[in-house]
Amino acid sequence: MEQVSSPDAHHTSYARYLRLSELLSLQQPRTGDTGSAQWTDERFFIAVHQSAEVLASQAMVELNHAACSGDDGATICVVQRVGAILALLDEHLALLDHLDAESFANFRPLLEDASGGQSHQFAALFSRIEMPHCAVRPPDAAVSRELREALAALRAAVTRWRVRHLLLVERMIGDSPGTDGTDGLAYLKSLIALPPP
Ligand code: HEM
């Protein structure tokens, strides 16, 4: 059964420019029963993760770009854009508040050992943000107060994302271990570094 109509059936320039055919062919639930409630829920789960990965990859591109600019004003604009992406990633997690834990449990075995804990992009983004000056300036460089504040806001945004993710995980799997083999909640709690008071 065709679930999604071909986005560039008429070869619109919009679809060609965004390469929608390729993009919209990538949501492939492993649930066999196409169009069923479980298939729909698994597709939702995949679409949420894929769109988060696209945003995370853009945030890394932005930080790499900021590192090339010696001008504080331009760098602050880029860092604020990354801050806006992180704020969206945080809100984006709330989408999965609309996935029933029981439904997730039904298709979770299909993930095998796949886990967000294996996301290279999130790992690279979070560790970059934890580096001195987020590596947009050398560690010992003097930075303006505005840039320092913009960079501190990124660290706070990562903590907010982690807290929201922790609450999501708690609702979804409780005390169960993660699919990447960690003990789940305890591990995720250990990653949350609250900023000093
Ligand atoms: C049903 C929803 C989710 C559950 C149950 C879940 C569960 C987990 C668990 C248990 C871990 C620890 C590693 C492991 O042993 O698997 C983890 C890590 C992680 N997950 Fe999720 N997750 C969910 C949704 C998401 C979403 C939507 C994203 C966004 C792409 C995401 C990204 C990550 C990242 C980046 C980590 C590494 C932890 C960090 O650096 O803070 N997860 N997840």
Residues whose N, C-alpha, C, O or C-beta is under 5 A from the ligand:
A	BS01	HEM	H49 A52 S115 G116 G117 S119 F122 R162 V169 M172 I173 G178 T179 D180 G181 T182 G184 L191
